[in-house]
């Protein structure tokens, strides 16, 4: 039995979330992104309050002065990629002429927002858009929080470890991976054994969890020929309750810990 804790106990101790109050918005990133567009936004502020009659001339003058400023328009539609497809081509196509820009402004609804003083400064609007777009990064952020938590725990335990380590640093083990250039979240160097650790956290379920469990189920046997190297998977989150069958299959042959069992693992690693 690879794991001394019964699987039912492992499931029962999975946490609902690892989110803290600073999880929801990466303000620093949002502010940095806004800073990058500040010059263009200030330039386009000249469109605020402009009438439909005056719009073509105003756009034409702005286009002449600083055509690049209009590259900001897709972002004002909460789209980062100007090559986003629409029926008539791409958003980028509209940005090539004053006429196309006026069409984009009218048909996207942006002109209604800009002309009626519903926005006082495009820089403020962009910050709001950046906050909204940042919510797309939350799934990845859960994994990053898990890594940060474990890194802190390993430091507190005074373990000798490195983060984001490529398997190519271990020639014998690399041979077992073939062309797969695997990078591990952590490698802990014990006196006798080196531990290769992957970590993740899933608050919600989905097909990805079955794929993750399958991947580690296939990865673990590659360590069989290396007696002084071991693979450990640290995972948590009640999203696993929706993929418990595949997780249970992995649990039979992969060393798996959740956060409630972390102290047990740290004690073991400290005596490795």
Secondary structure, 3 states (H helix, E strand, C coil): CCCCCCHHHHHHCCCCCCCCCCCCCCHHHHHHHHHHHHHHHHHHHHHCCCCHHHHHHHHHHHHHHHHHHHHHHHHHCCCCCCCCEECCEEHHHHCCCHHHHHHHHHHHCHHHHHHCCCCCCHHHHHHHHHHHHHHHHHHHHHHHHHHHHHHHHHHHCCCCEEEEEEHHHCHHHHHHHCCCCCEEEEEEECCCCEEEEEEEECCCCCHHHHHHHHHHHHHHHHHCCCCCEEEEEEEECHHHHHCHHHHHHHHCCCEEECHHHHHHHHHHHHCC
